Amino acid sequence: MTPKTMTAIEIEGGKGPASHLRAAQIATPSPPEGSILIQVRAAGVNRPDILQRNGAYPPPPGAPATLGLEVAGEVVAAAGRWRVGDRVTALLGGGGYAQYAAVDARHALPVPAGLDFTEAAALPETVFTVYANVFEHGALKAGETLLVHGATSGIGVAAIQMAKAVGARVIATARGADKAKTAKALGADIAIDASKEDFGEVAKAAGGADVILDMVGGSYFAANLEALNYRGRIVYIASQGGGTLEVPVWRIMAKQAVLTGSTLRPRSADEKARITAEVERVVWPWVEQRLVRAVVDKAFPLEEAAAAHAYLEGGSHVGKVMLIP
């Protein structure tokens, strides 16, 4: 029987540093019609969680106030295609840092064959983000070149592998020789140490990029534009290096460049359901063929969420940081 209360992570005072994360007893969610309840076996830790913790990324209407955008576990209350006992992983609007999580049944996927719960929970947020931005907004195709920044982040690791799976060439940037070497090991054709090299010049000399996946923003824009090929697409998913661009309009016109981007969390339930179906159709076969792997750097007990956030903010990780209830 599902307990009435559960352990979840709350933010003391509503926002603050990692040390404000506390384990607390709260009511176990009751899934609304069309939703399932998952007994969480693993949950991913992501940059948007840090933004929310700092008060900069509030949950969308109707989402839990608790953190956590992706989980894996067993279904304990069924709906839609799912039955009690099914092993699933899911994209959430929030509430993943807990022993139980409710989610729209359409936003869950079967745990791929051969993966454990920790590996499965490491996939949704990054894979959905990369698919929606690189393959839909960026329209990356076989034979084109993707330039991806932050190559050893969770997003970067997924982007490298997914681009290679579709038959694209990958140029990756990372800060430090060791991380650049890791990007090569993950499948990047060219890896650039952005702390020592001008990635725009290096990428341009290597043939340029048709699609650029950028989470840095303003401070990288000039070099991105230098690297971008004719009719190329720059896709923004964050702005860690500045949220304002100074755009040389004539250069955009000359290259027929496209500047685009998106967020995932605020999208409608129907839109997330559409992306879920596309990820299952396109990406899940890559996962089962091991063309796309879940790369887990470190897992922390749920009660040590503060340490997990501090570790992610430290920036030394490769791939995903996880919580285990």
Residue pairs with C-beta under 8 A, 6 or more apart in sequence:
2 28
2 37
2 39
2 76
2 77
2 100
3 28
4 27
4 28
5 25
5 26
5 27
5 28
6 25
6 26
6 27
6 28
6 98
6 99
6 100
7 23
7 24
7 25
7 98
7 99
7 302
7 303
7 325
8 23
8 24
8 25
8 26
8 66
8 95
8 97
8 98
8 99
9 21
9 22
9 23
9 24
9 66
9 67
9 68
9 97
9 98
9 302
9 305
9 323
10 21
10 22
10 23
10 24
10 26
10 66
11 20
11 21
11 22
11 53
11 67
12 20
12 21
12 22
13 20
14 55
15 53
15 54
15 55
16 53
16 54
17 53
18 53
18 306
18 307
18 309
18 310
18 313
19 306
20 53
20 306
21 53
21 67
21 305
21 306
21 309
22 306
23 302
23 303
23 305
26 66
26 98
28 37
28 99
28 100
29 37
29 64
29 95
29 100
29 101
29 102
30 37
30 102
31 37
31 77
31 79
31 102
31 103
32 102
33 79
34 79
34 80
34 104
34 105
34 106
35 79
35 102
35 103
35 104
35 105
36 75
36 77
36 78
36 79
36 80
36 82
36 88
36 90
36 102
36 103
36 105
36 108
37 75
37 76
37 77
37 100
37 101
37 102
38 71
38 72
38 73
38 74
38 75
38 76
38 88
38 90
38 100
38 101
38 102
38 103
38 108
39 73
39 74
39 75
39 76
39 99
39 100
40 71
40 72
40 73
40 96
40 98
40 99
40 100
40 101
40 325
41 71
41 72
41 73
41 74
41 117
41 118
41 121
41 324
41 325
42 71
42 72
42 73
42 117
42 118
42 120
42 121
42 122
42 299
42 322
42 323
42 324
42 325
43 68
43 70
43 71
43 72
43 96
43 97
43 98
43 101
43 121
43 302
43 322
43 323
43 324
43 325
44 68
44 69
44 70
44 71
44 96
44 121
44 122
44 124
44 125
44 154
44 320
44 321
44 322
44 323
45 305
45 308
45 309
45 312
45 320
45 321
45 322
45 323
46 69
46 70
46 125
46 126
46 154
47 153
47 238
47 312
48 57
48 69
48 125
48 265
49 67
49 68
49 69
49 97
49 309
50 309
50 312
50 313
51 57
52 58
52 59
52 67
52 94
53 67
53 309
57 265
59 65
59 93
59 94
59 265
60 93
60 265
60 266
62 93
63 92
63 93
63 94
63 95
63 265
64 93
64 94
64 95
65 94
66 94
66 95
66 96
66 97
66 98
67 94
67 95
67 96
67 97
67 305
68 92
68 94
68 95
68 96
68 97
68 98
68 101
68 323
69 91
69 92
69 93
69 94
69 96
69 124
69 125
69 265
70 89
70 90
70 91
70 92
70 96
70 121
70 122
70 123
70 124
70 125
71 89
71 90
71 92
71 96
71 101
71 103
71 121
72 87
72 88
72 89
72 90
72 111
72 117
72 118
72 120
72 121
73 87
73 88
73 101
73 117
73 121
74 85
74 86
74 87
74 88
75 82
75 83
75 84
75 85
75 86
75 88
75 108
76 84
76 100
77 84
78 84
78 86
79 105
80 105
80 106
81 105
82 88
82 105
82 108
86 110
87 110
87 111
87 117
87 120
88 108
88 109
88 110
88 111
89 108
89 109
89 110
89 111
89 117
89 120
89 121
89 123
89 124
90 101
90 103
90 107
90 108
90 109
90 124
91 103
91 107
91 124
91 125
91 128
91 264
91 272
91 276
92 101
92 103
92 107
93 265
95 101
95 102
97 302
97 305
97 323
98 302
98 325
99 302
99 325
104 269
104 272
104 273
106 269
106 272
106 273
106 276
106 277
107 269
107 272
107 273
107 276
108 276
109 124
109 276
109 279
109 280
109 284
110 284
111 117
111 120
112 120
112 123
112 284
112 287
112 288
113 288
114 288
115 287
115 294
118 294
118 296
118 299
118 322
118 324
119 294
119 296
120 294
121 322
122 154
122 294
122 295
122 296
122 319
122 320
122 322
123 158
123 287
123 294
125 154
125 264
126 154
126 155
126 157
126 158
126 320
127 158
127 162
127 279
127 283
127 292
128 264
128 272
128 275
128 276
128 279
129 155
129 158
129 237
129 264
130 155
130 158
130 159
130 162
130 213
131 162
131 275
131 278
131 279
131 282
131 283
132 262
132 264
132 275
133 213
133 235
133 237
133 261
133 262
134 140
134 146
134 159
134 162
134 163
134 211
134 213
134 235
135 162
135 166
135 282
137 233
137 235
137 260
137 261
137 262
138 146
138 211
138 213
138 233
138 235
138 260
139 211
139 233
140 146
140 163
140 166
140 168
140 210
140 211
141 166
141 168
142 166
142 167
142 168
143 167
143 168
143 169
144 168
144 169
144 210
144 211
145 168
145 169
145 170
145 171
145 207
145 208
145 209
145 210
145 211
145 229
146 159
146 163
146 168
146 169
146 170
146 171
146 209
146 210
146 211
146 212
146 213
147 170
147 171
147 172
147 173
147 199
147 203
147 209
147 211
147 212
147 213
147 224
147 227
148 156
148 159
148 160
148 163
148 170
148 171
148 172
148 173
148 188
148 212
148 213
149 156
149 172
149 173
149 194
149 212
149 213
149 214
149 215
149 216
149 220
150 156
150 173
150 174
150 215
150 216
151 157
151 160
151 172
151 173
151 174
151 179
151 180
151 182
151 183
151 186
151 188
151 191
152 174
152 179
152 182
152 183
152 186
152 317
152 318
152 319
153 215
153 317
154 295
154 319
154 320
155 213
155 215
155 237
156 172
156 174
156 183
157 186
157 295
157 318
157 319
157 320
158 292
159 170
159 213
160 170
160 172
160 183
160 186
160 187
160 188
161 186
161 187
161 286
161 291
161 292
161 293
162 283
162 286
162 292
163 169
163 170
164 170
164 187
164 291
165 286
165 291
165 292
169 189
169 207
170 187
170 188
170 189
170 190
171 188
171 189
171 190
171 191
171 192
171 202
171 203
171 206
171 209
171 227
172 180
172 183
172 184
172 186
172 188
172 190
172 191
172 192
173 180
173 183
173 191
173 192
173 193
173 194
173 199
174 180
174 182
174 183
174 191
174 192
174 193
174 194
175 193
175 194
175 195
176 193
176 195
177 193
177 196
179 193
179 318
180 191
180 192
180 193
181 191
182 318
183 191
184 191
186 295
190 202
190 203
190 206
192 199
192 202
192 203
198 223
199 223
199 227
200 222
200 223
200 224
200 225
200 226
200 227
201 223
201 226
203 209
203 226
203 227
204 226
204 227
207 229
208 227
208 228
208 229
208 232
209 227
209 228
209 229
209 232
210 229
210 231
210 232
210 233
211 232
211 233
211 234
211 235
212 224
212 227
212 228
212 232
212 233
212 234
212 235
213 235
213 237
214 220
214 224
214 234
214 235
214 236
214 237
215 236
215 237
215 238
215 239
215 240
216 238
216 239
216 240
216 241
216 242
217 236
217 238
217 239
217 240
217 241
217 242
217 243
217 244
217 245
218 239
218 241
218 242
218 243
218 244
218 245
218 246
219 241
219 242
220 241
221 234
221 245
221 246
221 247
224 234
225 234
225 248
225 251
225 252
225 255
225 257
228 234
228 255
228 257
229 255
230 255
230 256
231 255
231 256
231 257
231 258
232 255
232 257
232 258
233 257
233 258
233 259
233 260
234 257
234 258
234 259
234 260
235 260
235 261
235 262
236 259
236 260
236 261
237 261
237 262
237 263
245 259
247 259
251 257
252 259
264 272
267 275
283 292
286 292
287 293
287 294
294 319
294 320
295 318
295 319
295 320
296 319
296 320
296 322
297 317
297 318
297 319
297 320
297 321
298 308
298 311
298 317
298 321
298 322
299 321
299 322
299 323
299 324
300 307
300 308
300 311
300 321
300 322
300 323
300 324
301 323
301 324
301 325
302 323
302 324
302 325
304 323
305 323
308 321
308 322
308 323
311 317
311 321
312 321
